[in-house]
Amino acid sequence: MNAERWISAFLLLSGLILLVAIIPSQVEEVDYGRIGPGTLPRAIAIIMIIAAAIQLISSREKIQFVPLVILRSIVFFSLIISCVYLMSLAGFEYIAPLLALGVMLLIGERRWYWLIAGCLVIPIGSWLIVEQALNRVLP
């Protein structure tokens, strides 16, 4: 079994755990609104399970590990984990712009107007819509 199949099996198992255990225990059910809070996470978990199953049964070729890609993945993962932790300390409105800027710089975006839009306009707009308009709490 090559690495691609191992990764597909891991993603399939992760999607099943999300769908069966994590989402039901972490999403609160409400009786108002057109779409419940668990609808989108369940749909994404189902898509993840289907895509991983298709990849698992159809993968035939070996993948190559490129050290630079692995290093960038580790840096990206570390950025996400550290920003999620910092959000629990300082809040979404202060850390989300830093996370957005870090992600954009990691993927190679260098145009200043996209950097400003991505690290200021989108996180602040998300905060305004979710916390102010919808009265929902962000981390």
Secondary structure, DSSP 8 states (H G I E B T S, - for coil): --HHHHHHHHHHHHHHHIIIIIHHHHS---SSSSS-TTHHHHHHHHHHHHHHHHHHHH--S-----HHHHHHHHHHHHHHHHHHHHHHHH-HHHHHHHHHHHHHHHTT---HHHHHIIIIIHHHHHHIIIIIIS-----
